[in-house]
Amino acid sequence: MTSRAPLLLALAFMTPLAVALAQPNGASNGATNGAPRAQTKNGVVQGLALPSGVRSFRGIPYAAPPVRELRWRPPQPATSWQGVRLADRFANQCMQARPFGDMMFRNAGVSEDCLYLNVWSPPNAAPGARLPVLFYIFGGGWIAGDGSEPRYDGESMARRGIVVVTLSHRLGIFGFFSHPELAAESPQHAAGNYGYMDQTAALRWVRDNVAQFGGDPAQVTIAGESAGSFAVSAQMASPLAKGLFARAIGESGAHFGTSAAVPTREESERNGVAFAGRVGATSLAGLRALSATELLELSGRPGMPRFPANVDGLFFPKAPEAIYGAGEQAKVPLLAGWNSEEANGRGLVRGEPTADSARAVFARLFGARAADAEKAYPLGSADEIARSLTDLASDRFTGFATWKWLEEHARTSGQPVYRYLYARPRPAPVEAGVTANLAGGVTRGGPGSAPPPARGAVHSAEIEYALGNLPLNKVFGWTPDDFKVSETMQGYFANFIKTGDPNGAGLPAWPRGGVTNGQVQRIRIDVETRAEAEPRARYQFLDQPAAATRP
């Protein structure tokens, strides 16, 4: 992907701009010389007219730059401006390293000044058109990612009559750091979760401004993949986000289960104190005096504490699972699922998996319940052993958490839930020497330089299919079957964004999920998409208190 970055970057910026400048005056609503304009509460922005007629606005501030004394504080209102602000290129991504090989950005680089969002508006979508809105949150493990990535591009969905918004938000130590001095300076005695509060601030921006881009603030669907899916479950749980969205989509992940447990503020603050001691900072002022580059480098050193979301008392008044259990989450329709190979069982054993090595895994993870694990993950033929270990690894990574999210929301919300399993493997990469790896990225080199290729749909593989962005990913050799799968999945998503129900003309029927004592149907998205019985025995086994509690 690195070798293509300059060309793709040039195409992303130069081509739409050239087209926009070539358009006649008044070619789109609010346009000047073909460049569309929109009035926001902070001022006028001028974007780009794309060849498809979609209007693209990039790098609109939704909050003040979180720098100096605003570092590690909730997002503050953006400053207004006079005249016309150009919104023709993506703003810098938030501070991050480069841990993932499948990320490609369309901006200049990283900065602590990064609280910006992007809007794609359908052709001829005048203010007040009241079109449905998709608010998409990127993935990347809370340490990387950005709304400028081509896989999240909003043009394809905008062509389907949907206003699309992506954003950047604070990550890693910038987004989730906790420290007792932060709690002391907070009116709510809260610390951490700034990245999640950034997302909420962007949702408030959508509420206040999206009508000027043709969107309906009462018809917002929040969606995301991986860390973005966790974020959707978090926004649904947080009282700060209540009333800001009408529907939700989650792809691979939620704040449920031991692998996604949210620590207390006190636990997170202890990590903050430990980090400060490791870097020689005796006060919060000393930490704020570090440059963003220094802070990023120091926080990324081996052995340094990590900073997840925490039960801070503000964004999360209590643990997310407790919020859902009490029925206090946002009561909205939910569509969620995960992929057939979120993780691979070969990561649980050394060498080729055998029945004996699989039983050793069960004994290590489940102790006295190992025999029950074998009932949920059977060990017959070599293929069945490999499949069961991959199912177990996938379930422990994101599958169980997402299943539990659907179960609890269906039980306590009274709202429909729709379950999916995404099963289409990506095709082979087009570049010689490139191997698609099990983490969803790519690796270059000869034999032995990468793990064996996946046989199922790996983590993050569905994003381009769901958003209609296969043509923007030049790594893989997409086939007609891939475009068929994309048409199906994007159709489901578009219908749900518009109506709260994924079903529609030309699509296989997707059964509404629920909580029953029998088998629950889910949709299996593949070349031949179909409804199938969900393997509930696996998830019910993992849902028992003694199960899935060991690392």
ABEGO torsion letter per residue (X at the ends): XAAAAAAAAAAAAAAAAAAAAABBBGABBGBBGGBBBBBBAAEBBBBBBBAAGBBBBBGBBABBBBBEAABGBBBBBBBBBBEBBBBABBBBBBBBBBABAABBBABAEBBABABBBBBBBBBGBBBGAGBBBBBBBBBGGGABEBAABAAABAAAAAAAGBBBBBBBBBBEAAAABBBAAAAAABAAGBBEGAAAAAAAAAAAAAAAAAAAAGBBAABBBBBBBEAAAAAAAAAAABAAABGABABBBBBGEBBBEAAABBBBAAAAAAAAAAAAAAAGBABAAAAAABBAAAAAAAAABBGBBBBBBBBAGAABABBAAAAAAAGABBBBBBBBBBBABABBAAAABBEBBBAAAAAAAAAAAAEAAAAAAAAABBBBBAAAAAAAAAAAAAAAAAAAAAAAAAAAAAAAAGBBBBBBBBABBBBBBABBGBBBBAAGBBBBEBBGABBBBBABBBBGAAAAAAAGAAAABAABBBBAAAAAAAAAAAAAAAAAAAAGBABBBGBBBBBBBBBBABBBBBBBBBABBBBBBBBAAAAAAAABAABGABX
